[in-house]
């Protein structure tokens, strides 16, 4: 479902590689649920939530550090969006995942797809030229 295309590039190679990992995490969720919708996938779903949380924290910290280093003018707005993303991930821990595995997994998949479309493809795309001008590629 999640397939990287070159047009998704932020023009910053290390961030593109990190974004590709987000695509992989989304695909892991899709694959877990598609393999057998009636099987118990609780452990896989929880592992995916943990991986998504850990990886996005790592990525957001790297992204924010570079943007801060170069005094990116939209840094505060960017940080707020990251904070909202992490809060949404945290909210999945509060759901009854065991009883609603398919629904919650699909909610997570849609959330990741929305993040890709509205953050990576729009908001992250804005910093590419700015950072390129600062010598970051």
N, CA, C and O atoms as a DFTB+ gen file, in Angstrom:
548 C
 N C O
     1  1       0.816      -1.192       0.000
     2  2       0.000       0.000       0.000
     3  2       0.865       1.263       0.000
     4  3       0.583       2.203      -0.743
     5  1       1.899       1.292       0.813
     6  2       2.772       2.456       0.888
     7  2       3.974       2.217      -0.018
     8  3       4.789       1.327       0.225
     9  1       4.065       3.026      -1.058
    10  2       5.154       2.857      -2.013
    11  2       5.843       4.204      -2.212
    12  3       5.210       5.198      -2.570
    13  1       7.141       4.213      -1.976
    14  2       7.927       5.431      -2.134
    15  2       8.041       5.801      -3.604
    16  3       8.267       4.946      -4.460
    17  1       7.882       7.075      -3.878
    18  2       8.090       7.612      -5.219
    19  2       9.069       8.770      -5.085
    20  3       9.090       9.452      -4.061
    21  1       9.856       8.990      -6.085
    22  2      10.875      10.038      -6.024
    23  2      10.259      11.417      -5.787
    24  3      10.897      12.296      -5.207
    25  1       9.036      11.598      -6.232
    26  2       8.372      12.892      -6.027
    27  2       8.095      13.171      -4.544
    28  3       7.743      14.295      -4.185
    29  1       8.250      12.166      -3.687
    30  2       8.066      12.341      -2.250
    31  2       9.308      12.925      -1.580
    32  3       9.278      13.250      -0.393
    33  1      10.381      13.058      -2.324
    34  2      11.656      13.486      -1.759
    35  2      11.575      14.869      -1.126
    36  3      10.969      15.792      -1.669
    37  1      12.202      14.983       0.033
    38  2      12.310      16.267       0.722
    39  2      13.571      17.018       0.277
    40  3      13.807      18.150       0.699
    41  1      14.365      16.388      -0.567
    42  2      15.649      16.892      -1.060
    43  2      16.760      16.776      -0.020
    44  3      17.860      17.292      -0.212
    45  1      16.459      16.094       1.081
    46  2      17.452      15.830       2.120
    47  2      17.542      14.312       2.242
    48  3      16.627      13.670       2.759
    49  1      18.629      13.750       1.774
    50  2      18.755      12.296       1.638
    51  2      18.481      11.534       2.930
    52  3      17.734      10.555       2.923
    53  1      19.078      11.970       4.038
    54  2      18.886      11.210       5.281
    55  2      17.431      11.238       5.739
    56  3      16.951      10.268       6.326
    57  1      16.726      12.331       5.479
    58  2      15.314      12.382       5.856
    59  2      14.461      11.545       4.912
    60  3      13.473      10.943       5.332
    61  1      14.841      11.507       3.640
    62  2      14.126      10.633       2.706
    63  2      14.259       9.173       3.141
    64  3      13.286       8.422       3.090
    65  1      15.440       8.775       3.561
    66  2      15.641       7.407       4.034
    67  2      14.795       7.138       5.275
    68  3      14.233       6.054       5.433
    69  1      14.712       8.119       6.137
    70  2      13.887       7.960       7.335
    71  2      12.406       7.921       6.979
    72  3      11.648       7.159       7.580
    73  1      11.991       8.721       6.024
    74  2      10.599       8.688       5.574
    75  2      10.265       7.329       4.962
    76  3       9.164       6.812       5.149
    77  1      11.209       6.762       4.238
    78  2      10.992       5.432       3.652
    79  2      10.744       4.397       4.748
    80  3       9.963       3.463       4.564
    81  1      11.406       4.566       5.877
    82  2      11.177       3.648       6.993
    83  2       9.747       3.769       7.509
    84  3       9.147       2.769       7.904
    85  1       9.198       4.978       7.511
    86  2       7.801       5.161       7.897
    87  2       6.887       4.399       6.936
    88  3       5.904       3.792       7.360
    89  1       7.209       4.431       5.659
    90  2       6.446       3.668       4.668
    91  2       6.510       2.176       5.019
    92  3       5.500       1.475       4.960
    93  1       7.700       1.703       5.384
    94  2       7.863       0.290       5.749
    95  2       7.029      -0.071       6.968
    96  3       6.415      -1.138       7.008
    97  1       7.002       0.801       7.954
    98  2       6.206       0.537       9.155
    99  2       4.719       0.482       8.809
   100  3       3.987      -0.356       9.336
   101  1       4.278       1.364       7.935
   102  2       2.887       1.320       7.477
   103  2       2.579       0.029       6.749
   104  3       1.520      -0.566       6.948
   105  1       3.503      -0.405       5.905
   106  2       3.316      -1.662       5.178
   107  2       3.295      -2.862       6.127
   108  3       2.562      -3.824       5.895
   109  1       4.088      -2.810       7.182
   110  2       4.065      -3.891       8.176
   111  2       2.680      -4.026       8.790
   112  3       2.191      -5.137       8.997
   113  1       2.059      -2.909       9.076
   114  2       0.695      -2.937       9.631
   115  2      -0.290      -3.542       8.639
   116  3      -1.101      -4.398       8.992
   117  1      -0.208      -3.091       7.408
   118  2      -1.110      -3.604       6.368
   119  2      -0.911      -5.106       6.199
   120  3      -1.884      -5.858       6.136
   121  1       0.333      -5.542       6.126
   122  2       0.621      -6.965       5.932
   123  2       0.151      -7.812       7.099
   124  3      -0.341      -8.923       6.904
   125  1       0.297      -7.300       8.300
   126  2      -0.128      -8.061       9.479
   127  2      -1.617      -8.341       9.428
   128  3      -2.056      -9.455       9.715
   129  1      -2.376      -7.355       9.071
   130  2      -3.827      -7.516       9.095
   131  2      -4.342      -8.247       7.863
   132  3      -5.358      -8.939       7.938
   133  1      -3.654      -8.105       6.725
   134  2      -4.107      -8.761       5.505
   135  2      -3.795     -10.256       5.506
   136  3      -4.459     -11.034       4.820
   137  1      -2.789     -10.650       6.273
   138  2      -2.395     -12.064       6.255
   139  2      -3.532     -12.962       6.719
   140  3      -3.733     -14.043       6.166
   141  1      -4.263     -12.532       7.711
   142  2      -5.419     -13.294       8.197
   143  2      -6.188     -12.391       9.145
   144  3      -5.797     -12.210      10.299
   145  1      -7.271     -11.831       8.660
   146  2      -8.033     -10.874       9.456
   147  2      -8.652     -11.490      10.703
   148  3      -9.000     -10.773      11.641
   149  1      -8.791     -12.799      10.721
   150  2      -9.441     -13.442      11.865
   151  2      -8.447     -13.958      12.894
   152  3      -8.842     -14.423      13.963
   153  1      -7.177     -13.879      12.583
   154  2      -6.144     -14.330      13.528
   155  2      -5.891     -13.235      14.561
   156  3      -6.264     -12.078      14.366
   157  1      -5.261     -13.616      15.642
   158  2      -4.906     -12.663      16.690
   159  2      -3.584     -11.981      16.309
   160  3      -2.538     -12.626      16.236
   161  1      -3.652     -10.689      16.072
   162  2      -2.475      -9.914      15.672
   163  2      -2.076      -8.907      16.746
   164  3      -1.324      -7.971      16.472
   165  1      -2.574      -9.093      17.962
   166  2      -2.337      -8.126      19.025
   167  2      -0.849      -7.820      19.205
   168  3      -0.454      -6.654      19.249
   169  1      -0.036      -8.849      19.309
   170  2       1.397      -8.631      19.536
   171  2       2.035      -7.869      18.378
   172  3       2.873      -6.994      18.597
   173  1       1.644      -8.196      17.147
   174  2       2.184      -7.501      15.979
   175  2       1.754      -6.034      15.959
   176  3       2.544      -5.147      15.635
   177  1       0.503      -5.798      16.306
   178  2      -0.009      -4.424      16.316
   179  2       0.714      -3.603      17.377
   180  3       1.130      -2.474      17.118
   181  1       0.861      -4.169      18.561
   182  2       1.554      -3.452      19.635
   183  2       3.013      -3.188      19.252
   184  3       3.544      -2.108      19.511
   185  1       3.646      -4.169      18.642
   186  2       5.031      -3.984      18.200
   187  2       5.109      -2.887      17.135
   188  3       6.069      -2.117      17.105
   189  1       4.115      -2.817      16.276
   190  2       4.082      -1.778      15.239
   191  2       3.891      -0.390      15.849
   192  3       4.529       0.573      15.424
   193  1       3.020      -0.295      16.834
   194  2       2.816       0.995      17.508
   195  2       4.116       1.424      18.185
   196  3       4.531       2.578      18.078
   197  1       4.753       0.481      18.883
   198  2       6.026       0.794      19.555
   199  2       7.083       1.234      18.548
   200  3       7.793       2.215      18.771
   201  1       7.184       0.507      17.445
   202  2       8.179       0.839      16.421
   203  2       7.880       2.199      15.795
   204  3       8.786       3.000      15.565
   205  1       6.614       2.448      15.526
   206  2       6.219       3.729      14.942
   207  2       6.558       4.876      15.899
   208  3       7.090       5.902      15.474
   209  1       6.258       4.708      17.159
   210  2       6.552       5.735      18.163
   211  2       8.059       5.963      18.269
   212  3       8.525       7.100      18.203
   213  1       8.807       4.891      18.431
   214  2      10.260       5.013      18.591
   215  2      10.910       5.625      17.359
   216  3      11.764       6.504      17.466
   217  1      10.497       5.153      16.196
   218  2      11.145       5.631      14.976
   219  2      10.796       7.082      14.681
   220  3      11.661       7.857      14.270
   221  1       9.545       7.455      14.886
   222  2       9.187       8.838      14.601
   223  2       9.841       9.791      15.607
   224  3      10.210      10.908      15.245
   225  1       9.985       9.366      16.851
   226  2      10.709      10.214      17.811
   227  2      12.149      10.430      17.333
   228  3      12.661      11.549      17.364
   229  1      12.783       9.363      16.900
   230  2      14.150       9.451      16.369
   231  2      14.187      10.399      15.165
   232  3      15.025      11.299      15.098
   233  1      13.277      10.187      14.228
   234  2      13.247      11.010      13.015
   235  2      12.937      12.471      13.334
   236  3      13.605      13.372      12.829
   237  1      11.936      12.703      14.163
   238  2      11.565      14.078      14.491
   239  2      12.718      14.808      15.172
   240  3      12.968      15.978      14.886
   241  1      13.411      14.130      16.059
   242  2      14.553      14.759      16.731
   243  2      15.639      15.146      15.723
   244  3      16.209      16.234      15.805
   245  1      15.919      14.258      14.784
   246  2      16.938      14.539      13.761
   247  2      16.501      15.706      12.875
   248  3      17.287      16.608      12.584
   249  1      15.271      15.675      12.463
   250  2      14.746      16.715      11.585
   251  2      14.754      18.072      12.301
   252  3      15.224      19.069      11.754
   253  1      14.236      18.094      13.507
   254  2      14.153      19.340      14.262
   255  2      15.545      19.899      14.575
   256  3      15.742      21.114      14.548
   257  1      16.495      19.035      14.868
   258  2      17.863      19.496      15.166
   259  2      18.474      20.196      13.956
   260  3      19.103      21.245      14.097
   261  1      18.294      19.626      12.779
   262  2      18.858      20.246      11.582
   263  2      18.134      21.552      11.250
   264  3      18.763      22.538      10.866
   265  1      16.826      21.549      11.398
   266  2      16.067      22.771      11.132
   267  2      16.435      23.869      12.128
   268  3      16.523      25.042      11.766
   269  1      16.647      23.482      13.371
   270  2      17.053      24.455      14.387
   271  2      18.458      24.996      14.107
   272  3      18.714      26.192      14.245
   273  1      19.347      24.108      13.717
   274  2      20.730      24.509      13.389
   275  2      20.753      25.631      12.352
   276  3      21.571      26.548      12.421
   277  1      19.837      25.534      11.393
   278  2      19.808      26.503      10.300
   279  2      18.725      27.572      10.488
   280  3      18.430      28.337       9.570
   281  1      18.145      27.614      11.674
   282  2      17.138      28.620      12.022
   283  2      15.987      28.670      11.006
   284  3      15.629      29.727      10.487
   285  1      15.434      27.497      10.751
   286  2      14.306      27.388       9.822
   287  2      13.146      28.233      10.351
   288  3      12.731      28.053      11.496
   289  1      12.617      29.148       9.541
   290  2      11.585      30.072      10.034
   291  2      10.271      29.409      10.467
   292  3       9.524      29.992      11.252
   293  1       9.983      28.221       9.977
   294  2       8.731      27.547      10.337
   295  2       8.959      26.419      11.352
   296  3       8.150      25.497      11.457
   297  1      10.053      26.501      12.088
   298  2      10.416      25.425      13.015
   299  2       9.352      25.192      14.082
   300  3       8.997      24.042      14.339
   301  1       8.841      26.224      14.697
   302  2       7.875      26.039      15.789
   303  2       6.609      25.347      15.289
   304  3       6.087      24.451      15.952
   305  1       6.124      25.753      14.145
   306  2       4.947      25.113      13.553
   307  2       5.238      23.647      13.258
   308  3       4.399      22.776      13.487
   309  1       6.433      23.390      12.749
   310  2       6.842      22.033      12.413
   311  2       6.879      21.162      13.677
   312  3       6.393      20.032      13.680
   313  1       7.459      21.705      14.735
   314  2       7.534      20.975      16.001
   315  2       6.141      20.665      16.546
   316  3       5.908      19.581      17.080
   317  1       5.231      21.602      16.412
   318  2       3.860      21.393      16.897
   319  2       3.188      20.248      16.137
   320  3       2.466      19.450      16.734
   321  1       3.416      20.165      14.852
   322  2       2.836      19.066      14.079
   323  2       3.430      17.734      14.522
   324  3       2.715      16.737      14.622
   325  1       4.719      17.714      14.784
   326  2       5.357      16.494      15.276
   327  2       4.767      16.086      16.630
   328  3       4.511      14.909      16.882
   329  1       4.562      17.068      17.478
   330  2       4.005      16.803      18.805
   331  2       2.599      16.194      18.685
   332  3       2.261      15.259      19.410
   333  1       1.791      16.726      17.773
   334  2       0.441      16.192      17.556
   335  2       0.500      14.760      17.027
   336  3      -0.305      13.915      17.418
   337  1       1.449      14.493      16.142
   338  2       1.608      13.142      15.610
   339  2       1.908      12.159      16.741
   340  3       1.294      11.095      16.829
   341  1       2.852      12.523      17.600
   342  2       3.223      11.637      18.707
   343  2       2.070      11.459      19.690
   344  3       1.893      10.376      20.248
   345  1       1.295      12.503      19.905
   346  2       0.123      12.387      20.784
   347  2      -0.893      11.409      20.200
   348  3      -1.512      10.636      20.932
   349  1      -1.060      11.445      18.887
   350  2      -1.985      10.514      18.232
   351  2      -1.491       9.077      18.387
   352  3      -2.283       8.174      18.657
   353  1      -0.203       8.866      18.220
   354  2       0.338       7.522      18.411
   355  2       0.079       7.064      19.846
   356  3      -0.346       5.932      20.076
   357  1       0.335       7.940      20.796
   358  2       0.099       7.611      22.211
   359  2      -1.362       7.235      22.441
   360  3      -1.658       6.370      23.264
   361  1      -2.269       7.877      21.724
   362  2      -3.697       7.599      21.920
   363  2      -4.069       6.177      21.520
   364  3      -5.062       5.639      22.010
   365  1      -3.293       5.567      20.643
   366  2      -3.584       4.188      20.247
   367  2      -3.394       3.223      21.408
   368  3      -4.060       2.190      21.474
   369  1      -2.487       3.555      22.324
   370  2      -2.267       2.691      23.483
   371  2      -3.502       2.642      24.398
   372  3      -3.688       1.685      25.150
   373  1      -4.324       3.663      24.323
   374  2      -5.503       3.748      25.181
   375  2      -6.714       3.020      24.601
   376  3      -7.734       2.880      25.276
   377  1      -6.611       2.568      23.385
   378  2      -7.739       1.901      22.728
   379  2      -7.768       0.421      23.083
   380  3      -6.765      -0.155      23.504
   381  1      -8.914      -0.169      22.908
   382  2      -9.071      -1.603      23.171
   383  2      -8.614      -2.368      21.927
   384  3      -9.424      -2.872      21.149
   385  1      -7.320      -2.436      21.771
   386  2      -6.729      -3.039      20.581
   387  2      -7.071      -4.511      20.472
   388  3      -7.352      -5.005      19.380
   389  1      -7.051      -5.205      21.573
   390  2      -7.294      -6.647      21.551
   391  2      -8.662      -6.986      20.965
   392  3      -8.804      -7.981      20.254
   393  1      -9.654      -6.173      21.256
   394  2     -11.013      -6.439      20.789
   395  2     -11.321      -5.837      19.424
   396  3     -12.293      -6.230      18.779
   397  1     -10.510      -4.894      18.982
   398  2     -10.797      -4.169      17.738
   399  2      -9.565      -4.101      16.838
   400  3      -9.211      -3.036      16.334
   401  1      -8.932      -5.226      16.648
   402  2      -7.647      -5.253      15.949
   403  2      -7.719      -4.709      14.524
   404  3      -6.906      -3.865      14.146
   405  1      -8.655      -5.168      13.750
   406  2      -8.750      -4.744      12.351
   407  2      -9.082      -3.257      12.270
   408  3      -8.451      -2.518      11.513
   409  1     -10.068      -2.818      13.045
   410  2     -10.483      -1.419      12.998
   411  2      -9.350      -0.481      13.409
   412  3      -9.116       0.538      12.759
   413  1      -8.658      -0.821      14.473
   414  2      -7.593       0.050      14.963
   415  2      -6.404       0.034      14.010
   416  3      -5.777       1.067      13.774
   417  1      -6.100      -1.125      13.470
   418  2      -5.007      -1.191      12.502
   419  2      -5.337      -0.343      11.279
   420  3      -4.480       0.380      10.772
   421  1      -6.559      -0.429      10.813
   422  2      -6.952       0.380       9.653
   423  2      -6.934       1.869      10.001
   424  3      -6.578       2.695       9.161
   425  1      -7.311       2.214      11.224
   426  2      -7.232       3.607      11.660
   427  2      -5.774       4.079      11.644
   428  3      -5.482       5.201      11.230
   429  1      -4.877       3.225      12.091
   430  2      -3.454       3.570      12.077
   431  2      -2.938       3.722      10.650
   432  3      -2.183       4.648      10.355
   433  1      -3.337       2.827       9.781
   434  2      -2.910       2.890       8.381
   435  2      -3.399       4.192       7.742
   436  3      -2.645       4.856       7.032
   437  1      -4.647       4.555       7.992
   438  2      -5.183       5.804       7.451
   439  2      -4.460       7.018       8.045
   440  3      -4.207       8.003       7.352
   441  1      -4.139       6.932       9.316
   442  2      -3.402       8.009       9.979
   443  2      -2.029       8.193       9.335
   444  3      -1.616       9.321       9.067
   445  1      -1.326       7.098       9.086
   446  2      -0.006       7.173       8.442
   447  2      -0.146       7.722       7.024
   448  3       0.642       8.569       6.604
   449  1      -1.144       7.242       6.289
   450  2      -1.359       7.735       4.916
   451  2      -1.646       9.232       4.919
   452  3      -1.139       9.968       4.073
   453  1      -2.454       9.678       5.863
   454  2      -2.766      11.103       5.976
   455  2      -1.503      11.900       6.315
   456  3      -1.290      12.993       5.789
   457  1      -0.667      11.340       7.203
   458  2       0.580      12.019       7.576
   459  2       1.498      12.151       6.353
   460  3       2.107      13.198       6.132
   461  1       1.582      11.100       5.585
   462  2       2.412      11.140       4.380
   463  2       1.900      12.217       3.425
   464  3       2.670      13.023       2.902
   465  1       0.598      12.213       3.213
   466  2       0.019      13.152       2.255
   467  2       0.067      14.592       2.747
   468  3       0.366      15.495       1.966
   469  1      -0.218      14.824       4.009
   470  2      -0.352      16.195       4.491
   471  2       0.867      16.748       5.226
   472  3       0.975      17.958       5.420
   473  1       1.769      15.888       5.627
   474  2       2.971      16.409       6.286
   475  2       4.202      16.194       5.402
   476  3       4.874      17.156       5.027
   477  1       4.491      14.961       5.076
   478  2       5.707      14.692       4.301
   479  2       5.647      15.354       2.931
   480  3       6.607      15.998       2.508
   481  1       4.532      15.200       2.242
   482  2       4.441      15.727       0.875
   483  2       4.214      17.235       0.810
   484  3       4.433      17.850      -0.234
   485  1       3.784      17.825       1.902
   486  2       3.522      19.268       1.888
   487  2       4.473      20.017       2.817
   488  3       5.258      20.851       2.365
   489  1       4.406      19.726       4.093
   490  2       5.166      20.489       5.084
   491  2       6.659      20.194       4.980
   492  3       7.469      21.120       4.941
   493  1       7.035      18.912       4.936
   494  2       8.451      18.580       4.819
   495  2       9.033      19.039       3.481
   496  3      10.208      19.395       3.400
   497  1       8.218      19.029       2.451
   498  2       8.691      19.466       1.133
   499  2       9.126      20.928       1.164
   500  3       9.955      21.347       0.358
   501  1       8.567      21.706       2.096
   502  2       8.891      23.128       2.177
   503  2      10.318      23.394       2.651
   504  3      10.901      24.421       2.302
   505  1      10.883      22.491       3.434
   506  2      12.219      22.783       3.950
   507  2      13.342      22.344       3.016
   508  3      14.496      22.698       3.256
   509  1      13.053      21.606       1.986
   510  2      14.088      21.106       1.081
   511  2      14.946      22.202       0.473
   512  3      16.170      22.185       0.608
   513  1      14.315      23.143      -0.187
   514  2      15.070      24.234      -0.818
   515  2      15.821      25.055       0.227
   516  3      16.974      25.435       0.023
   517  1      15.148      25.326       1.353
   518  2      15.781      26.101       2.428
   519  2      17.069      25.432       2.890
   520  3      18.105      26.087       2.997
   521  1      17.009      24.125       3.165
   522  2      18.182      23.412       3.640
   523  2      19.227      23.237       2.544
   524  3      20.427      23.274       2.820
   525  1      18.785      23.048       1.311
   526  2      19.737      22.957       0.191
   527  2      20.555      24.241       0.082
   528  3      21.757      24.196      -0.178
   529  1      19.911      25.368       0.277
   530  2      20.609      26.658       0.234
   531  2      21.659      26.768       1.343
   532  3      22.627      27.519       1.222
   533  1      21.454      26.009       2.426
   534  2      22.386      26.004       3.551
   535  2      23.470      24.932       3.392
   536  3      24.311      24.745       4.271
   537  1      23.432      24.238       2.258
   538  2      24.436      23.211       1.985
   539  2      24.074      21.827       2.463
   540  3      24.931      20.944       2.511
   541  1      22.827      21.622       2.817
   542  2      22.365      20.305       3.269
   543  2      21.624      19.615       2.127
   544  3      20.742      20.193       1.491
   545  1      22.005      18.383       1.891
   546  2      21.374      17.611       0.804
   547  2      21.008      16.217       1.245
   548  3      20.471      15.440       0.455
